Amino acid sequence: MNLQVTTRCALLIAALLVLSGCATHTLGDALRGKGSGLSREYNSPVEKIWSVMPLVLSDLGLDLVDANREKGYFLAQRGLTILSYGENVAIFTQAVNQDRTHVEVVSKRAVERNIFATDWTDDILEKLEEKL
């Protein structure tokens, strides 16, 4: 093997060893985080939140993975980027009354030690406000 290939292999092995010692978070972890995220109430019916949320996520560059209206949640994620191993996000909706909705966002880094991962909480809540 030449030196360049050997160096790449060594770097790959080192990265895998570092990552194997890191806590990871899945979409399931974000979903189980209900009650631990930041939330806001909006002067909009829950139907309006549901119609706008896919646009909010798309505008922010997040992929909508699942939406369960019966259980009142959206799951979204962003995959690997130059600065991050990705993020997993759960958004919970609950009607307060016919004209008001409570929205909670739980944003988890895919790899806990990744300090460059984006916390999507404020971005989602602010973009939702803008779209409403």
N, C-alpha and C positions, 0 to 999 in steps of 0.2 A: 504494500500500500504506500501511496505517496504521502507526504507530510500533510497536504491539504485535506485529504480524505480522513486521515488519522485525527487531525485536529477537529474536524466536523463531528466525527464519531464521539470523541471525548466530550465535546460541548453538549451533544445530544444526551449522552449518558448523565452528565452532570445536571442538566436541566431536568431530566426525568427523576433523578434522585432528590433534587430540591422539591419538585412538585409532589412527589410521593409523600413527603412529610408535611404537606400543607392540607389544612381542612378544605374540603370542597363543598359547594352548595349547589343543589339542583333546583329545578322548578318546584318540586315537591317541598323542599325546605322553605321556599318563598311562600308557598300556599299554606304551609303549617305555621307560618309567622303571623297569621291573622291576629290582630290585637296588639302587635308590637310595632306597627308602622306609623307613619305620620298621616293625619287625615284632615279633611276639610269638609264643610257642608256647602252645597251649591244651591242657589235658588233656581233649580231646574228639576223637572220630573225625571225619574230614573230612566224612562224611555229615551229622553234626550241624551242623557249620559251614554247610554248604550249605542245610540246612533253616531255619536261623536268620537267615542274612545278609539275605534280603529284608525280614524284620521289622526288623532293625537299621537298614537304609537308610530304610525307611518311617518309623520312629520319629524319625529325624533330619531328615526332610524332604527326603531325596535321592530322585531318580527312578532306578530300576533300568533301565538302557538295554540291557544285554546280560549274559548269563551263559553262559560256555563251560566246562562241567564237564570236558570232555576236556583242555582247555588250562589249566584251573585258575584262571579269573579271573572277576570280576564287574566291570562298568563301570557307573558311576553319575555323575549330575551334578545340579547345581542351577542353574537358569537365573537370569536377571536379577532382581535385587532392588533395593531402594532403595540399599543400600550396596555392591552388588557386581555385576559383569558376569557372574558365574557361576563355578562351579568344576567341574572334571572329575576323577574319582576312579577309580583302578584298584585292585582288591583281589585279591591273589594268594593261593591256598591250595595247600598241599602237605602230604600226609600224611608225618609223621615215622615213625610206626608205626601200628598199628591203633587205638591209643587217644590219639594225640597229633598235633596239626596245627600247622603253621607258617603264619602269616597275615602278609602284608605289605600295607601301604597306601601308595599314591602319590597325593598330592593336589596338583593343579595349579590355579592361578588361570586363568580364561579369558583375562584380560588381566594380563600380568606386573606392571604398575605399580599395579594395584589393591590398595592396602595394606589395604583393608577386607574383602577376600575371606577367607572362612573356610578354615582348614587343617583338613580333616576327619579327619586321621590319628588323633589321640588320642581324638576323639569316637567314631569307629568302633571302635577297639580296646577302649575302655572299655565301650561299649554292648554289644559282642559278649560281653565278660566277664560283664556283668550278665545277658544273656539265656541264657548257658550255665549 
